[in-house]
Amino acid sequence: MIYKLIFLFLIISAGSSYAKGTYQQPEEFVSEAFTKQPEPQVVWIKGELRAQIENILQHKYKAKRIRYWQFDKRSVWVLEEIGKKKPITVGIIIDDNKISQLKVLVFRETRGWEVRYPFFTKQFNQLSLKTDNSLSETIDSISGATLSVRALRKLAQIALLLNKNTQQSAVNK
């Protein structure tokens, strides 16, 4: 009986440790997005932009600035949000104000790891931001991964919002 319990414990713990991992280094993701990598830029999170981000997140946002990379109408964002208890690091490529790729780079949770697979992330391709800062289409959830799905949806919204903000700033210069 004790061997059966130990075996069961090992199977369960192996499954949850499998979920955690670094799938791609953020630097690699950024370098793959451009033929010639541009210099990083910074957007300061203050005023109305901070309020919009906190409205999307539904909690305070601690960062004062976010680093991004941009060339022409392509921008790349590496952002983090808490899934259930730990941060999920996501890389997002935006072309002409639409998401062209969303990829989970680092997943630290024990559950919800299914969000890293292309069958899920491809839902974000070609999405844009509506005037109320919501995504242009709904994202199908995954049973058992609700908080991870929510985190990725929020990060997609924030990346599109930040992209819109930096595009407007560039026009106003």
SULWOGI-V485180 format. One record per residue. RES is the residue in one letter. SS is DSSP state (h for helix, s for strand, l for the rest). PHI is phi in radians with two decimals (none if undefined). PSI is psi in whole degrees, 0 to 359 (999 if undefined). Layout:
BEGIN
res=[RES	RES]
ss=[SS	SS]
phi=[PHI	PHI]
psi=[PSI	PSI]
END
This chain:
BEGIN
res=[M	I	Y	K	L	I	F	L	F	L	I	I	S	A	G	S	S	Y	A	K	G	T	Y	Q	Q	P	E	E	F	V	S	E	A	F	T	K	Q	P	E	P	Q	V	V	W	I	K	G	E	L	R	A	Q	I	E	N	I	L	Q	H	K	Y	K	A	K	R	I	R	Y	W	Q	F	D	K	R	S	V	W	V	L	E	E	I	G	K	K	K	P	I	T	V	G	I	I	I	D	D	N	K	I	S	Q	L	K	V	L	V	F	R	E	T	R	G	W	E	V	R	Y	P	F	F	T	K	Q	F	N	Q	L	S	L	K	T	D	N	S	L	S	E	T	I	D	S	I	S	G	A	T	L	S	V	R	A	L	R	K	L	A	Q	I	A	L	L	L	N	K	N	T	Q	Q	S	A	V	N	K]
ss=[l	h	h	h	h	h	h	h	h	h	h	h	h	h	h	h	h	h	h	l	s	s	l	l	l	h	h	h	h	h	h	h	h	l	l	l	l	l	l	s	s	s	s	s	l	l	h	h	h	h	h	h	h	h	h	h	h	l	l	l	l	l	l	l	s	s	s	s	s	s	s	l	l	s	s	s	s	s	s	s	s	s	l	l	l	l	s	s	s	s	s	s	s	s	s	l	l	s	s	s	s	s	s	s	s	s	s	l	l	l	l	l	h	h	h	h	l	h	h	h	h	h	h	h	l	l	l	l	s	l	l	l	l	l	s	l	l	l	l	l	l	l	l	l	l	h	h	h	h	h	h	h	h	h	h	h	h	h	h	h	h	h	h	h	h	h	h	h	h	h	h	h	l]
phi=[none	-1.08	-1.15	-1.13	-1.15	-1.10	-1.05	-1.09	-1.05	-1.10	-1.13	-1.14	-1.21	-1.15	-1.14	-1.31	-1.29	-1.11	-1.17	-1.37	2.85	-1.75	-1.62	-2.80	-1.20	-0.95	-1.08	-1.11	-1.03	-1.12	-1.16	-1.27	-1.37	-2.27	-1.24	-2.23	-1.18	-1.33	-1.19	-1.17	-2.11	-2.31	-1.96	-1.50	-1.71	-2.67	1.02	-1.10	-1.08	-1.06	-1.07	-1.14	-1.10	-1.16	-1.17	-1.16	-1.27	1.15	-2.83	-1.12	-1.94	-1.45	-1.14	-1.69	-2.64	-2.29	-1.52	-2.62	-2.21	-2.56	-2.54	0.93	-1.73	-1.87	-2.31	-2.22	-2.22	-2.06	-2.19	-2.28	-2.58	-1.26	-1.41	-1.68	-2.28	-2.19	-1.24	-1.99	-1.72	-2.24	-1.81	-2.30	-1.85	-2.08	-2.05	0.91	1.18	-2.30	-1.22	-1.81	-2.76	-2.25	-2.41	-1.34	-1.64	-2.38	-2.13	-1.95	-1.41	-1.64	-2.27	1.51	-1.12	-1.08	-1.15	-1.40	-1.43	-0.99	-1.02	-1.62	-1.18	-1.15	-1.05	-1.41	-1.04	1.27	-1.36	-2.25	-1.83	-1.44	-1.09	-1.57	1.20	-1.65	-1.29	-1.19	-2.37	-1.41	-1.89	-1.21	-1.51	-2.18	-1.02	1.54	-2.23	-0.95	-1.24	-1.19	-1.07	-1.06	-1.07	-1.15	-1.08	-1.10	-1.14	-1.09	-1.07	-1.14	-1.05	-1.13	-1.12	-1.09	-1.06	-1.04	-1.11	-1.24	-1.13	-1.15	-1.11	-1.15	-1.21	-1.34	-1.34]
psi=[317	324	323	319	318	316	315	316	315	320	315	314	328	322	319	328	335	328	326	145	164	116	333	138	139	322	320	316	314	315	329	340	341	147	321	115	125	166	145	148	171	136	130	134	100	164	228	323	316	315	319	317	315	329	320	313	332	29	168	146	122	329	146	339	158	134	143	170	139	139	125	236	14	132	152	133	135	111	160	145	150	133	267	308	337	158	147	126	128	138	134	127	130	126	122	47	19	144	126	338	138	127	133	120	316	127	122	356	164	345	160	9	347	340	347	344	147	330	332	310	336	343	334	342	133	9	149	184	132	172	335	13	19	165	151	340	159	154	126	138	174	127	128	356	25	315	326	319	314	318	315	321	315	318	323	316	315	317	316	320	313	319	313	318	316	326	317	321	321	322	323	350	999]
END
